[in-house]
Amino acid sequence: MNNNQICNPKVETPKGMVLNDKDYISSLLSTLKQLVKNYAVSLTEVSNETLYSEYKEMFDTYSSLQREVYELMFRNGWYVLEKSDTNKISNKYQTLNQEFMDLNG
């Protein structure tokens, strides 16, 4: 692990042609991400209030489940994050803040 990574100790899984826990969880996370994206689009396009409420409930459920699966992967060291450079964050903030000011100017 290098100093630019944020991660937990990796839980080792069997190698080879057999699917392991990491493979299943990765597939589940990908599927949940896609479901959340699709429900987000549906929420912006649905015109019926009853249907909107149903979609919103499903969106919230899948979104929470997606977060739980991500956290499980992170805890097991299967999802690694990289630290962002402070200067990059500051520059991005300034750029977005300027764009915001231009829109409201």
CNS distance restraints for C-alpha pairs under 8 A (distance, minus, plus):
assign (resid   1 and name CA) (resid   5 and name CA) 6.58 0.50 0.50
assign (resid   4 and name CA) (resid  82 and name CA) 5.37 0.50 0.50
assign (resid   4 and name CA) (resid  83 and name CA) 5.00 0.50 0.50
assign (resid   4 and name CA) (resid  84 and name CA) 7.79 0.50 0.50
assign (resid   5 and name CA) (resid  80 and name CA) 6.61 0.50 0.50
assign (resid   5 and name CA) (resid  81 and name CA) 5.58 0.50 0.50
assign (resid   5 and name CA) (resid  82 and name CA) 4.31 0.50 0.50
assign (resid   5 and name CA) (resid  83 and name CA) 5.82 0.50 0.50
assign (resid   6 and name CA) (resid  80 and name CA) 6.04 0.50 0.50
assign (resid   6 and name CA) (resid  81 and name CA) 4.96 0.50 0.50
assign (resid   6 and name CA) (resid  82 and name CA) 5.72 0.50 0.50
assign (resid   6 and name CA) (resid  83 and name CA) 6.61 0.50 0.50
assign (resid   7 and name CA) (resid  74 and name CA) 6.71 0.50 0.50
assign (resid   7 and name CA) (resid  75 and name CA) 7.85 0.50 0.50
assign (resid   7 and name CA) (resid  77 and name CA) 5.83 0.50 0.50
assign (resid   7 and name CA) (resid  79 and name CA) 7.06 0.50 0.50
assign (resid   7 and name CA) (resid  80 and name CA) 5.05 0.50 0.50
assign (resid   7 and name CA) (resid  81 and name CA) 6.37 0.50 0.50
assign (resid   8 and name CA) (resid  74 and name CA) 6.64 0.50 0.50
assign (resid   8 and name CA) (resid  75 and name CA) 5.84 0.50 0.50
assign (resid   8 and name CA) (resid  76 and name CA) 6.46 0.50 0.50
assign (resid   8 and name CA) (resid  77 and name CA) 4.58 0.50 0.50
assign (resid   8 and name CA) (resid  80 and name CA) 7.93 0.50 0.50
assign (resid   9 and name CA) (resid  75 and name CA) 7.88 0.50 0.50
assign (resid   9 and name CA) (resid  76 and name CA) 6.67 0.50 0.50
assign (resid   9 and name CA) (resid  77 and name CA) 5.11 0.50 0.50
assign (resid  10 and name CA) (resid  76 and name CA) 5.49 0.50 0.50
assign (resid  10 and name CA) (resid  77 and name CA) 3.86 0.50 0.50
assign (resid  10 and name CA) (resid  78 and name CA) 6.16 0.50 0.50
assign (resid  11 and name CA) (resid  76 and name CA) 5.27 0.50 0.50
assign (resid  11 and name CA) (resid  77 and name CA) 6.17 0.50 0.50
assign (resid  11 and name CA) (resid  78 and name CA) 7.45 0.50 0.50
assign (resid  13 and name CA) (resid  20 and name CA) 6.29 0.50 0.50
assign (resid  13 and name CA) (resid  21 and name CA) 7.00 0.50 0.50
assign (resid  13 and name CA) (resid  22 and name CA) 6.96 0.50 0.50
assign (resid  14 and name CA) (resid  18 and name CA) 7.78 0.50 0.50
assign (resid  14 and name CA) (resid  20 and name CA) 6.35 0.50 0.50
assign (resid  15 and name CA) (resid  20 and name CA) 7.97 0.50 0.50
assign (resid  19 and name CA) (resid  23 and name CA) 5.83 0.50 0.50
assign (resid  19 and name CA) (resid  24 and name CA) 7.03 0.50 0.50
assign (resid  20 and name CA) (resid  24 and name CA) 6.44 0.50 0.50
assign (resid  21 and name CA) (resid  25 and name CA) 6.09 0.50 0.50
assign (resid  22 and name CA) (resid  26 and name CA) 5.91 0.50 0.50
assign (resid  22 and name CA) (resid  73 and name CA) 7.72 0.50 0.50
assign (resid  22 and name CA) (resid  78 and name CA) 7.04 0.50 0.50
assign (resid  23 and name CA) (resid  27 and name CA) 6.17 0.50 0.50
assign (resid  24 and name CA) (resid  28 and name CA) 6.16 0.50 0.50
assign (resid  25 and name CA) (resid  29 and name CA) 6.08 0.50 0.50
assign (resid  25 and name CA) (resid  69 and name CA) 7.17 0.50 0.50
assign (resid  25 and name CA) (resid  73 and name CA) 7.31 0.50 0.50
assign (resid  26 and name CA) (resid  30 and name CA) 6.23 0.50 0.50
assign (resid  26 and name CA) (resid  73 and name CA) 7.93 0.50 0.50
assign (resid  27 and name CA) (resid  31 and name CA) 6.22 0.50 0.50
assign (resid  28 and name CA) (resid  32 and name CA) 6.12 0.50 0.50
assign (resid  28 and name CA) (resid  69 and name CA) 7.79 0.50 0.50
assign (resid  29 and name CA) (resid  33 and name CA) 6.09 0.50 0.50
assign (resid  29 and name CA) (resid  66 and name CA) 6.16 0.50 0.50
assign (resid  29 and name CA) (resid  69 and name CA) 6.21 0.50 0.50
assign (resid  29 and name CA) (resid  70 and name CA) 6.75 0.50 0.50
assign (resid  30 and name CA) (resid  34 and name CA) 6.32 0.50 0.50
assign (resid  31 and name CA) (resid  35 and name CA) 6.22 0.50 0.50
assign (resid  32 and name CA) (resid  36 and name CA) 6.11 0.50 0.50
assign (resid  32 and name CA) (resid  62 and name CA) 6.45 0.50 0.50
assign (resid  32 and name CA) (resid  63 and name CA) 7.56 0.50 0.50
assign (resid  32 and name CA) (resid  65 and name CA) 7.60 0.50 0.50
assign (resid  32 and name CA) (resid  66 and name CA) 5.49 0.50 0.50
assign (resid  33 and name CA) (resid  37 and name CA) 6.26 0.50 0.50
assign (resid  33 and name CA) (resid  63 and name CA) 7.89 0.50 0.50
assign (resid  33 and name CA) (resid  66 and name CA) 6.53 0.50 0.50
assign (resid  34 and name CA) (resid  38 and name CA) 6.15 0.50 0.50
assign (resid  35 and name CA) (resid  39 and name CA) 6.09 0.50 0.50
assign (resid  35 and name CA) (resid  62 and name CA) 7.13 0.50 0.50
assign (resid  36 and name CA) (resid  40 and name CA) 6.09 0.50 0.50
assign (resid  36 and name CA) (resid  59 and name CA) 6.00 0.50 0.50
assign (resid  36 and name CA) (resid  62 and name CA) 6.16 0.50 0.50
assign (resid  36 and name CA) (resid  63 and name CA) 5.88 0.50 0.50
assign (resid  37 and name CA) (resid  41 and name CA) 6.41 0.50 0.50
assign (resid  38 and name CA) (resid  42 and name CA) 6.20 0.50 0.50
assign (resid  39 and name CA) (resid  43 and name CA) 6.05 0.50 0.50
assign (resid  39 and name CA) (resid  55 and name CA) 6.65 0.50 0.50
assign (resid  39 and name CA) (resid  56 and name CA) 7.77 0.50 0.50
assign (resid  39 and name CA) (resid  58 and name CA) 7.73 0.50 0.50
assign (resid  39 and name CA) (resid  59 and name CA) 5.65 0.50 0.50
assign (resid  40 and name CA) (resid  44 and name CA) 6.60 0.50 0.50
assign (resid  40 and name CA) (resid  59 and name CA) 7.03 0.50 0.50
assign (resid  41 and name CA) (resid  45 and name CA) 6.55 0.50 0.50
assign (resid  42 and name CA) (resid  46 and name CA) 5.91 0.50 0.50
assign (resid  42 and name CA) (resid  55 and name CA) 7.44 0.50 0.50
assign (resid  43 and name CA) (resid  52 and name CA) 6.21 0.50 0.50
assign (resid  43 and name CA) (resid  55 and name CA) 6.57 0.50 0.50
assign (resid  43 and name CA) (resid  56 and name CA) 6.83 0.50 0.50
assign (resid  46 and name CA) (resid  51 and name CA) 7.11 0.50 0.50
assign (resid  46 and name CA) (resid  52 and name CA) 6.05 0.50 0.50
assign (resid  47 and name CA) (resid  51 and name CA) 7.86 0.50 0.50
assign (resid  47 and name CA) (resid  52 and name CA) 7.20 0.50 0.50
assign (resid  48 and name CA) (resid  52 and name CA) 6.02 0.50 0.50
assign (resid  49 and name CA) (resid  53 and name CA) 6.15 0.50 0.50
assign (resid  50 and name CA) (resid  54 and name CA) 6.39 0.50 0.50
assign (resid  51 and name CA) (resid  55 and name CA) 6.11 0.50 0.50
assign (resid  52 and name CA) (resid  56 and name CA) 5.95 0.50 0.50
assign (resid  53 and name CA) (resid  57 and name CA) 6.18 0.50 0.50
assign (resid  54 and name CA) (resid  58 and name CA) 6.36 0.50 0.50
assign (resid  55 and name CA) (resid  59 and name CA) 5.94 0.50 0.50
assign (resid  56 and name CA) (resid  60 and name CA) 6.10 0.50 0.50
assign (resid  57 and name CA) (resid  61 and name CA) 6.23 0.50 0.50
assign (resid  58 and name CA) (resid  62 and name CA) 6.08 0.50 0.50
assign (resid  59 and name CA) (resid  63 and name CA) 5.85 0.50 0.50
assign (resid  60 and name CA) (resid  64 and name CA) 6.09 0.50 0.50
assign (resid  61 and name CA) (resid  65 and name CA) 6.18 0.50 0.50
assign (resid  62 and name CA) (resid  66 and name CA) 5.92 0.50 0.50
assign (resid  63 and name CA) (resid  67 and name CA) 6.31 0.50 0.50
assign (resid  64 and name CA) (resid  68 and name CA) 6.30 0.50 0.50
assign (resid  65 and name CA) (resid  69 and name CA) 6.21 0.50 0.50
assign (resid  66 and name CA) (resid  70 and name CA) 6.16 0.50 0.50
assign (resid  67 and name CA) (resid  71 and name CA) 6.14 0.50 0.50
assign (resid  68 and name CA) (resid  72 and name CA) 6.18 0.50 0.50
assign (resid  69 and name CA) (resid  73 and name CA) 6.25 0.50 0.50
assign (resid  70 and name CA) (resid  74 and name CA) 6.14 0.50 0.50
assign (resid  70 and name CA) (resid  79 and name CA) 7.60 0.50 0.50
assign (resid  71 and name CA) (resid  75 and name CA) 6.03 0.50 0.50
assign (resid  72 and name CA) (resid  76 and name CA) 6.30 0.50 0.50
assign (resid  73 and name CA) (resid  77 and name CA) 6.30 0.50 0.50
assign (resid  73 and name CA) (resid  78 and name CA) 5.03 0.50 0.50
assign (resid  73 and name CA) (resid  79 and name CA) 5.56 0.50 0.50
assign (resid  74 and name CA) (resid  78 and name CA) 5.69 0.50 0.50
assign (resid  74 and name CA) (resid  79 and name CA) 4.72 0.50 0.50
assign (resid  74 and name CA) (resid  80 and name CA) 6.83 0.50 0.50
assign (resid  84 and name CA) (resid  88 and name CA) 7.06 0.50 0.50
assign (resid  84 and name CA) (resid  89 and name CA) 6.96 0.50 0.50
assign (resid  85 and name CA) (resid  89 and name CA) 6.49 0.50 0.50
assign (resid  86 and name CA) (resid  90 and name CA) 6.17 0.50 0.50
assign (resid  87 and name CA) (resid  91 and name CA) 6.00 0.50 0.50
assign (resid  88 and name CA) (resid  92 and name CA) 6.05 0.50 0.50
assign (resid  89 and name CA) (resid  93 and name CA) 6.10 0.50 0.50
assign (resid  90 and name CA) (resid  94 and name CA) 6.21 0.50 0.50
assign (resid  91 and name CA) (resid  95 and name CA) 6.17 0.50 0.50
assign (resid  92 and name CA) (resid  96 and name CA) 6.11 0.50 0.50
assign (resid  93 and name CA) (resid  97 and name CA) 5.88 0.50 0.50
assign (resid  94 and name CA) (resid  98 and name CA) 6.02 0.50 0.50
assign (resid  95 and name CA) (resid  99 and name CA) 6.29 0.50 0.50
assign (resid  96 and name CA) (resid 100 and name CA) 6.11 0.50 0.50
assign (resid  97 and name CA) (resid 101 and name CA) 6.15 0.50 0.50
assign (resid  98 and name CA) (resid 102 and name CA) 6.11 0.50 0.50
assign (resid  99 and name CA) (resid 103 and name CA) 6.25 0.50 0.50
assign (resid 100 and name CA) (resid 104 and name CA) 6.37 0.50 0.50
assign (resid 101 and name CA) (resid 105 and name CA) 5.64 0.50 0.50
